[in-house]
Amino acid sequence: MRHCLRSGSHVVGAQITRDSIAGCGKLRETVCNHFLRPRFEMRRFRFRPWLLLASLALCSIGSSNTFAVDVEIELSSGDKVRGPWDAASGETITIGQPPKVIELSQVTQLRPLDPESTGVPPAMEVTLVDGSSIRANEVTADGSTVKVSPNRQATMSFVLNAVRGIRFRPSAANTDPQWLGLFERELRSDLLVIHRGNAQLDPVEGVVLSIDDKMVLFELDGEKIEAPLDRLEGVILRNRTETRTSKVRLEDINGTQLVVSRMEVEPAGESVRLTLGSGVQHELKISQIKRIQFASGTQLLTRQKPASQTMSPYLKTNVSESLFDAWFAPASEGDDLSAVAGGSVEYRVDEGFENLVGSVGRDPSSEGQSKIKIQIAVDEEVVWEQDLADDSIVGFRLPVTGARRVKFTVLPTPDGDVGDLVRFYKPRLLK
């Protein structure tokens, strides 16, 4: 025996049980007592179909939108709409009572009005090739599957090829540039990244065989090594990061950021079923969502017109500044930015972007070997600085919320020359 619950545009069949119709008043209690007693007791009563239908009608009316979570939607026009979130499809969102259908092309952001409180984010972070990053309490892996256990959520399972890296330790100022620099590389083998006592990261090439709650089983030159987690920064797999980006990005209260290709509001209205860029499905309570961004969340700076480009060589020349700038100022090369020592380039930051991400190292074609200083400024204030003395690549992830401009500068040292060529790898703004 089945009945229907209607919520927005969803109609879902549900099995009648004592729990499903409890609490509907005396009329429902009568139905429960009449139809759900053991068979030998049911013989004492006459079957009354009208009584069942009336009860189910009351249940249907009372359950409509009962648990839908109130959210706020921000539109591209700047207007904001509030109400219970009833439904979502690939093209529209349904919100409010009476239901209002809004085209996704008009929506820039959605957030719950009363999300759950946030605590300390889990230390582990799993990054997928589709750009998702998941904060996890526990991560395990074998030769084909990686299982990720987020805080207060169901375990997620990914094929090994969907995972780019796993960081076991929390982010730290003295290790972030090294970790992000390794992460941006194109790899021919997996990396086991050892955390040394002096906060130096030592990458070792090999193959990750498995991961449990205590150690990583790693193959190095044909020999299997058990590496304790407490001595590692993490592992980076040779799987390449995908360049395509989804227009829908979800951030939860734990700091997890998911690239979403599809989402559906569950019939009860309390949770959403997400399909990630990797194809994995995951159910998440709406109250655990911090926000959902519907506009494109990534902007490659090399595809934008610079606000300014200049070149100030350490060695003075008779060449005019304008001509020198035209010849040697930083320039885009695909998704990357190349710059000679003495060059600087500045870009405008559009509203809504929150982080500047990328990595930098000496260009592989560079003949210079002297020390170079790299500076990144946000609204004319230097917020990041690193010295490049060898061929290492260092990464950066800097907050830019509310900023108007970001500036990259390559400074020569006294032994510098114009042969000191630097490459910024995929500098980009993220929402």
C-alpha positions in Angstrom: 0.0 0.0 0.0 1.5 3.3 -1.0 0.7 7.0 -0.8 2.1 10.2 -2.4 3.8 13.2 -0.9 3.9 16.2 -3.1 6.7 18.8 -2.5 7.1 21.5 -5.1 7.5 19.8 -8.4 8.4 16.5 -6.9 6.0 13.6 -6.4 7.4 10.7 -4.5 5.8 7.4 -3.5 6.4 6.3 0.1 5.5 3.1 1.9 2.9 3.5 4.7 4.2 2.6 8.1 3.2 3.5 11.6 5.9 6.2 11.7 4.9 7.7 8.3 1.4 8.6 9.4 1.9 9.1 13.2 1.1 12.5 14.5 -1.8 13.3 12.1 -4.4 13.5 14.9 -7.1 11.2 16.1 -8.2 10.4 12.5 -4.7 9.1 11.7 -4.5 7.3 15.0 -7.7 5.5 14.1 -6.2 4.4 10.8 -3.0 3.3 12.5 -4.9 1.2 14.9 -7.2 -0.2 12.3 -4.8 -1.1 9.5 -1.5 -1.7 11.3 -2.6 -4.1 14.0 -1.8 -7.9 13.7 -4.1 -9.8 11.5 -6.0 -11.5 14.3 -7.0 -8.1 15.7 -8.0 -6.7 12.3 -10.9 -9.1 12.1 -12.7 -7.1 14.8 -13.1 -4.1 12.5 -14.8 -3.3 9.2 -12.6 -2.0 6.3 -13.6 1.6 5.5 -11.7 2.9 2.4 -13.0 6.5 2.8 -11.3 6.7 6.2 -7.9 5.7 4.7 -8.2 8.2 1.8 -9.2 11.0 4.1 -6.3 10.3 6.4 -3.8 10.2 3.5 -5.1 13.5 2.2 -4.5 15.1 5.6 -0.9 13.6 5.6 -0.2 15.0 2.1 -1.4 18.5 2.9 0.5 18.6 6.2 3.8 17.3 4.7 4.1 19.8 1.8 7.3 21.9 2.2 7.2 21.0 5.9 11.0 20.5 6.1 12.2 22.7 3.2 15.1 24.9 4.4 14.9 28.7 4.0 17.6 30.1 1.7 18.6 33.4 0.2 19.3 33.6 -3.6 21.3 36.5 -5.0 20.5 37.4 -8.6 22.7 38.9 -11.2 20.6 42.0 -11.0 21.6 42.5 -7.4 18.2 41.6 -6.1 17.8 38.9 -3.3 15.0 36.4 -2.9 14.3 34.4 0.3 12.1 31.4 0.9 12.1 27.6 1.3 14.2 25.8 -1.3 11.8 23.3 -3.0 13.5 22.1 -6.1 16.5 22.4 -8.5 17.1 21.2 -12.0 19.8 21.8 -14.6 18.0 25.0 -15.7 16.0 26.4 -12.8 15.6 26.7 -9.0 12.2 26.7 -7.3 11.9 28.7 -4.1 9.2 30.2 -1.8 5.5 29.8 -1.2 3.8 30.1 -3.6 6.7 28.5 -5.6 8.7 30.8 -7.8 10.8 29.3 -10.6 14.1 31.2 -11.3 16.4 30.6 -14.2 19.9 29.5 -13.2 21.3 32.0 -15.6 20.0 34.7 -13.4 21.4 33.3 -10.1 24.9 34.1 -8.8 24.8 32.7 -5.3 22.6 30.7 -2.9 23.1 30.3 0.9 21.0 28.9 3.8 19.7 31.5 6.2 20.4 29.4 9.2 23.4 27.1 8.6 24.8 24.8 11.2 27.6 26.2 13.4 31.2 25.6 12.2 33.9 24.1 14.2 37.6 23.5 13.6 37.9 22.1 10.0 39.3 18.6 9.7 43.1 18.6 9.1 43.2 16.3 6.1 42.4 17.7 2.6 41.7 15.6 -0.5 42.0 17.4 -3.8 40.3 15.9 -6.9 41.4 16.4 -10.5 38.1 18.3 -11.2 39.1 21.0 -8.8 37.1 19.9 -5.7 38.8 19.9 -2.3 37.3 17.8 0.5 38.1 18.3 4.2 38.2 14.8 5.8 38.5 13.1 9.2 39.8 10.0 7.6 41.2 8.8 4.2 41.9 5.3 3.1 43.0 4.0 -0.3 43.9 0.8 -2.1 45.1 0.2 -5.6 41.9 1.4 -7.2 39.7 3.3 -4.8 40.1 6.3 -2.4 37.5 6.5 0.5 37.0 9.9 2.1 35.1 10.5 5.3 34.0 14.2 5.7 32.9 15.5 9.1 29.3 14.5 9.8 28.7 13.3 6.3 28.5 10.0 4.4 31.8 8.5 3.2 32.6 9.3 -0.4 34.4 6.8 -2.7 36.5 7.9 -5.7 38.4 5.9 -8.3 42.1 6.5 -7.9 42.3 8.5 -11.2 39.9 11.1 -9.8 42.3 12.1 -7.0 45.1 14.6 -7.4 46.5 14.7 -3.9 46.0 14.1 -0.2 47.4 16.4 2.4 47.6 15.0 5.9 48.7 18.1 7.8 46.8 21.4 8.1 47.9 24.4 6.0 50.9 26.3 7.5 52.7 29.5 6.3 56.1 27.8 6.3 55.1 24.8 4.2 52.3 26.1 2.0 54.6 27.5 -0.7 56.5 24.2 -1.0 53.4 22.1 -1.0 51.5 24.2 -3.5 54.6 24.4 -5.7 54.8 20.6 -5.8 51.1 20.4 -6.4 51.3 22.5 -9.6 53.9 20.3 -11.3 53.1 17.8 -14.0 54.3 14.5 -12.6 55.5 11.3 -14.2 55.1 9.3 -11.0 53.5 9.7 -7.6 55.1 11.8 -4.9 55.5 10.9 -1.2 56.1 14.2 0.5 58.1 13.9 3.7 57.8 16.6 6.4 61.3 17.2 7.9 61.8 18.6 11.3 62.9 22.0 10.0 59.5 22.5 8.1 61.2 21.5 4.9 59.3 19.2 2.5 61.2 16.4 0.8 59.4 14.8 -2.2 60.2 11.2 -3.2 59.1 9.7 -6.5 57.4 6.3 -6.6 54.0 4.7 -6.6 51.3 5.0 -3.8 50.0 1.5 -3.2 47.6 2.0 -0.3 46.7 4.4 2.6 45.2 3.6 6.0 44.8 5.5 9.3 48.5 5.0 10.3 50.7 4.8 7.2 51.2 5.0 3.4 52.4 1.9 1.6 54.8 3.2 -1.1 56.8 1.5 -3.7 60.3 3.0 -4.3 62.5 1.5 -7.0 60.6 -1.8 -6.7 60.8 -1.9 -2.8 57.7 -1.5 -0.6 58.1 1.1 2.2 55.7 1.8 5.0 55.7 5.5 5.7 54.0 6.7 9.0 51.4 9.4 8.4 52.8 11.5 11.3 56.1 12.0 9.3 54.4 13.0 6.0 53.0 16.2 4.6 50.9 14.2 2.1 50.9 12.4 -1.2 50.5 13.8 -4.7 49.4 11.5 -7.5 50.5 11.8 -11.1 46.9 12.3 -12.3 46.6 15.6 -14.2 44.3 18.3 -13.0 41.5 18.9 -15.4 41.4 22.4 -17.1 37.6 22.5 -17.5 35.6 24.2 -14.7 32.0 23.9 -13.7 29.9 26.9 -13.2 28.5 25.5 -10.0 30.7 25.4 -6.9 29.5 24.4 -3.4 31.3 25.3 -0.2 30.2 23.6 3.1 30.6 24.7 6.7 33.8 22.6 7.1 35.7 24.3 4.2 35.0 21.6 1.6 34.6 22.9 -1.9 32.9 20.8 -4.5 32.6 21.2 -8.2 29.0 20.2 -9.0 27.7 19.1 -12.4 24.1 18.4 -11.1 22.1 18.8 -7.9 18.6 17.8 -6.8 16.6 18.7 -3.7 15.5 15.6 -1.9 11.7 15.1 -1.5 11.8 16.0 2.2 13.5 19.3 1.4 16.2 18.9 4.1 19.1 17.8 1.8 20.4 17.9 -1.7 21.8 15.1 -3.8 25.0 16.3 -5.6 26.7 14.8 -8.7 30.3 15.9 -8.7 32.5 16.6 -11.7 34.0 13.2 -11.2 30.5 11.6 -11.5 30.4 10.6 -7.8 27.1 11.3 -6.0 26.9 12.7 -2.5 24.0 13.7 -0.3 24.5 16.8 1.9 22.2 18.5 4.4 21.3 22.0 3.2 22.0 23.3 6.7 25.6 22.2 6.2 26.0 24.3 3.1 27.8 27.6 3.5 27.1 28.8 0.0 26.7 27.8 -3.7 28.2 29.9 -6.5 26.5 29.6 -9.8 28.7 31.9 -11.9 32.0 30.8 -13.2 34.3 30.4 -10.2 37.7 30.7 -12.0 39.4 33.5 -13.9 42.8 33.0 -15.5 44.7 36.2 -15.3 46.6 35.6 -18.5 43.3 35.8 -20.4 42.6 39.3 -19.0 44.0 42.6 -20.2 46.7 43.8 -17.7 46.0 47.2 -16.0 49.7 47.9 -16.4 53.0 46.3 -17.6 56.4 47.7 -16.9 60.1 46.8 -17.1 62.8 48.3 -14.9 66.2 46.6 -15.6 68.8 46.4 -12.9 71.4 47.5 -15.4 70.7 50.9 -17.0 70.5 51.3 -20.8 69.9 54.0 -23.3 66.8 52.4 -24.6 63.6 54.4 -23.9 61.3 53.1 -21.2 58.3 52.6 -23.5 60.4 50.6 -26.0 61.9 48.5 -23.1 58.5 47.9 -21.7 57.2 46.7 -25.2 60.2 44.3 -25.5 60.7 43.0 -22.0 57.6 43.6 -19.9 55.8 40.5 -18.5 53.8 38.7 -21.2 51.2 35.9 -21.3 52.2 32.5 -22.8 49.1 30.4 -22.9 47.8 30.0 -19.3 51.2 31.1 -17.9 52.9 34.4 -17.4 56.6 34.9 -18.1 58.6 37.8 -16.7 62.2 39.0 -16.8 63.9 40.2 -13.6 62.8 43.8 -13.3 59.4 43.3 -14.7 56.0 43.8 -13.1 52.4 43.4 -14.2 49.1 44.4 -12.6 45.6 43.0 -13.1 42.2 44.2 -11.9 40.2 42.0 -9.6 36.5 41.7 -10.4 34.0 41.7 -7.6 33.3 38.3 -6.0 36.7 36.7 -6.3 38.3 35.7 -3.0 41.6 34.0 -3.6 44.6 34.4 -5.9 46.2 31.0 -6.7 49.2 29.8 -8.7 52.9 28.9 -8.5 56.1 30.5 -9.7 59.6 29.2 -10.6 62.6 29.9 -12.8 61.6 29.4 -16.5 63.1 26.1 -17.8 64.6 28.0 -20.7 66.3 30.6 -18.4 70.1 30.9 -18.6 70.3 33.0 -15.5 71.3 31.3 -12.2 71.4 34.2 -9.7 68.9 34.8 -6.9 65.6 36.4 -7.8 63.0 37.9 -5.5 59.3 37.5 -6.3 56.7 39.8 -4.8 52.9 39.8 -5.0 51.0 42.9 -3.9 47.3 43.3 -3.3 46.2 46.9 -3.7 49.8 48.1 -3.6 50.6 46.2 -0.3 53.1 43.4 -0.6 51.5 40.3 0.9 53.7 37.5 -0.4 57.5 37.3 -1.0 59.8 34.5 -1.9 63.5 34.2 -3.1 64.2 31.8 -6.0 67.8 30.6 -5.8 67.4 27.3 -7.7 65.0 25.5 -10.0 62.4 24.9 -7.3 58.7 25.9 -7.9 56.8 27.6 -5.0 53.0 28.0 -4.8 50.8 30.7 -3.4 47.1 31.0 -2.3 46.3 34.5 -1.2 43.1 36.2 0.0 41.9 39.0 -2.3 38.3 39.5 -1.0 37.3 43.1 -1.7 40.6 43.9 -3.5 40.7 46.0 -6.6 44.1 45.0 -8.1 46.9 42.4 -7.8 50.5 43.0 -8.9 53.3 40.5 -9.7 56.9 41.9 -9.5 60.2 40.2 -10.3 63.1 41.9 -8.5 66.8 41.2 -9.5 69.4 41.0 -6.8 72.9 42.7 -7.2 74.2 39.8 -9.2 71.1 39.7 -11.4 70.8 40.1 -15.2 68.2 40.1 -17.9 68.7 36.4 -18.4 66.8 35.7 -15.1 63.5 34.6 -16.6 60.6 33.6 -14.4 57.4 31.8 -15.1 54.1 32.2 -13.1 52.1 29.0 -13.7 48.4 29.5 -14.2 47.9 32.5 -12.0 44.1 32.6 -11.4 41.4 34.1 -9.3 38.9 31.9 -7.5 35.5 32.6 -6.0 
